[in-house]
Amino acid sequence: MTGIVGYGTYIPKYRLKLSEIAKVWGKDAGEIEGGLRIVEKAVPGFDEDAVTMGIEASKKAINMVGINPTSIQAVYFGSESHPYAVKPSSTTLGEYLGIGNNYFAADLEFACKAATAGMQVTAGLLASHNISYGLVVGSDIAQGKPHDALEYTAASAACSYILGNKQPEI
C-alpha cells in the first residue's frame, strides 16, 4: 500500500503583525484582524527562501523515516515562489540532501495544489514499482499584492513528505 511514511515541517521564526501592515495602508487594524481572525503571520528571514525552508522540512522527514537519502528516487518540489527562474528547486534540494544523481525530479507550480500534484506523481511511481521512496515538498514565501487579503494572510512555511510502499499493519 502506497502512503506517507514520514514528514517534516518548517515555519520561520519571524512574525509580522497584521496591525503593522494595516498601519502602512492607514487602515483600522482591529477591523482587519477581526474580519480575518489573524493577528500575525510567519515571514522568512533575510537568508530564507522556499528552497532553504524545504531543506529544513526535508531533513526532518528523512530523520523520521530513518533512511539514507540515497534511497530516495524521486523529488518533486511544489511552490508558487521558487527562488530562481532557471535553476530547479528540486535538484538544488536533492544535491543539498545528498540524494545522488539518479532520481526523477521536477519543480511544480499549480497555485495551492503544486505539492498535491507531486504526491500524485510519486504515488504513481510507487504503485508501478519504479521507485521505493519519493520526496515531495510544498514550500512558499508569503506573496500578495499591496492591501490585498493575501498581503495580510499569506505566510511562509514548508512541509515535506516521504512516500513509500508500506506493509499493512495486522
N, C-alpha and C positions, 0 to 999 in steps of 0.2 A: 504494500500500500504506500503510495506516494504521499509525503506530508512534510511539515515543518519539523526539523529535528533540533534546531537551535535558533536563537535570535539574540539580537543586541540592539540597544538604543543609545542615542546621544542627543542631549539637549544642551546648547551653550549655556554657560553660567550667567551671561549678561542679560539684563531685563530692561525694557523700555516701557515706561508708564504711559498709558493712553492719554493721561492728563497732559503730558509734555507735548504729544502730537497735537492735541486739541488746542493747546496754548499757542502753538505756532500759527494755527489757522484762525485764531480768535474765536474758537467755538466753546460751548459750555461742556466741560469735561464730565460733569455729573450726568448730563443728558446722554452723552455718547457712551459712557461706561454703563449706565443703567440700561440703555437700549441694547447694547451688545453683551452685557453681563461679563465683561472682561475688564480688568484693571491694568494688566501689563502683558507683555509678550516677550518671548525669548528672541534675542538677536545675537548674531555672531560677533566674535572678537575680530580685531583688525586682521588677524592672521588665519581666520577660518573661512572656509567656503564649503560648497556641497561635497567636494571630494574629501577634505580633511574630516568633516563630520561623518561621512560614510566610512572612512577608515576606522575611526573610533568605534562606531557601532559594529563594524565587521570583526574587529579584534575581539569584542565581547562575544559575538556569535560563535566564532571559531573556538574560543576558550570554553564556551558552554558545551559544545559538541565533543571537544577533545580530539579533534582530528588534525592531521598535518595539513597545512594549507595546500600542499601539492595534490591532495586528494580531491580538491575542488576542480571540476571540469567545465564549469560554465559560470560566467559573471555577467549579470545584467544590472545596469545602473539606471534607475528611473529618476528623472529630475526635470524641473522647469528652469533650473538655474545652474546648468553646467558652467563651470568657470571658464572654459576655453571653447572657442568656435570650431577649432580643427584638431584639438588634442583630446582623444577619448577619455572620459572619466573612468570607464570600465577597465581599461588596460592600465591606467595610472594606479587605480586601486589594486588590481591584480599584481602589479610589479611591487608595490609597497608591501603587500601582504606575503609575498614570496610564493605565489601560486605556481609560477613557472611560465612556460611558453606554449603549452599545448592545451588550450581551452577555448570554448566558444565565448564570445564577448560582444556586447552591443550596448550602446547608450540609447535609452528610450525616452521619448517625450510624448506625453499624451495627457495634458492637464493633470488632474489628480489621480489618474489611472496608470501612470507610467510604470510603477513598480508592480502593479497588478498584472500588467501585460508581461513583465519579466517573470512573474510567478507562473503564468500560463505557459510560456515557452519552456521554462525549466521543468514544469510538470510533464510536458510532452516528451522532453528529452529523457526524463527519468522513466516514464511509462514505457518508452521504446527501448529502454536499457542501453541508451547511448552514453549515459553518464551515471556516476554513482552519487555525486553530490553537486549541487549548484548553489551559487550565492546570488541573492537578489537584494539590491539596495534601493531604498527610496530616501532621497535627501534633498532638501530645499532650503534656500536662503529667502528670508522674507522679501516679497516684492509686491508692490501695489502702486498705482498712480496716486499722485497727491490728493488728499482728502477723500479718497475712495474708501469704501468699507474695508477693502483688503489692506490698506495702509494701517488700519487700526487692528486688524485681526490676523493677517498672515504672519506667522512666526517662523522660526528656524529650528530644524531638528533633522535627525536621520534615524532610520531603522534598517536593520539588516537581518535577513533570514537565510538560513541554510536549509535547503530542501534535500531530502533523500528518500530512499525506499525503505520504509520502516516495516519491521515484522509486527503483525498484530499481537497485542498482549492477550494472553489466555487467562 
